[in-house]
Structure formats: structure tokens, C-alpha cells
Amino acid sequence: MKAERLEVDGQVLEYVYLGDLAHHVALMRDAPDASETLDRIFAALEDALDGDEHVTNLICVGFLEMLKATGALEQVRGRFGPKLGFWADTV
């Protein structure tokens, strides 16, 4: 991920970061040695979906919609926990 795209005035651009993460997931979805890394990413996103509206929107728009745009959402959807899976079904 390019650091210059991720920060403005010292603040992380959350949607850009999660969009880059989605692109990274799309690239590694078929790599046999990426299974553990993908599971960790999806578990962290699952844990973050705790009811905070901003965080939910961030994950839906910044990550799930970008993952869908890459064409990888359907390929990794089965690895999601229940909360991430629920929101994946809405994008």
C-alpha cells in the first residue's frame, strides 16, 4: 500500500486503506500460503462489526464494495463470519 495515498495531514484515509486491503485480498485469494492471513483479516473485520455505524459503513463501502468491484467477493464470501457475511450480502 502506498503510504502517500493513506495519509492527509497525518490522518489515515480509512476508505482508501480498506480499499487497498480489498485489492490485496483479491490478489492473494488463490494463493495456497495465504489462507491464515486471509482468515486473520476476515476475523479482524468481523470483530470490528460491533454495531458502530461509522465502522460498519467503513467496512461495507471501503472493503466489501471494493472487494466486489475486484470480482473477488464471491470467491472469499464463504470464509466470512456471520456479521461480515451478512453485510457482504447487502453490497
N, C-alpha and C positions, 0 to 999 in steps of 0.2 A: 504494500500500500504506500502510496506516495504521501509523505508527511506534509508537503506543502499544500495538498488538497484537503487535508484533515483539520487544519487549524486556521482560525482567523482571530487575530488579537489574543492569542494564547488559549482560545476556546476550541474544543474539539467539535467539529461539524458532525453531529451524530448520524444524520441521514446518509451523508457521504461515507462515513466509516462503515455503517451497516450495509450500504450498497456495495462497497468494496469487499466486505466479508461475504456477501451473497455471491459475488463474482468468484471469489476464492473457493467457496464451497462448490460452485458449479464446475470449476476446473478440476477439483480433486474428487468429485463424486464417484468416479470409477476406479480410482487408484486403490489397489489392494492394501496398501500400507497406510491408508488414510482413515480407516474405519474408526479407530479410537479417537482421533482428532475430531472427526465429524460428530461422533457421539458426545464429546465434551462441549462442542459448540452448541449442539441442539439442547443439551441439558442446561447449559447456562441461559439460553434463551427461554427455555421452559420455566426455569426458576425465576427469571425476571418478570414473567407474566403473572404478577401478584395482584392485579386489579388497578394499578396506577394507569390512568387513562393516557397520559403522555407516553409512558413506556410501551403500552400496548400499541398505540398509534405508531410509534417509532419502529417497533418490530414488524408490524404489518406493512407499513409503507417502505421503510428503509431496508428491511431484509426480505420479507416474503414476496412483496411485489417485484423486487429486483430479481429474486431467485426465479420467480415465474417468468420474468422477461428473458432470462437466460435459457429457459427451456428445461431447467433442472428441477423445478419444484416437484413434479410428479415422480421423478426418479428417487428423490430422497424423502418424500412425504411419509413413507412407512416407518421411518426411523424417529419420527417426532413423538413427543409425549402428548398427552391428551389436550393440554391447553394450546400448545403450538399447533397441533393438528387441527383443532377447532378453528383457529384463526386462519390457518392455511386454506381451509375450505371456504373461507369468505372472500379471498382475493381472486 
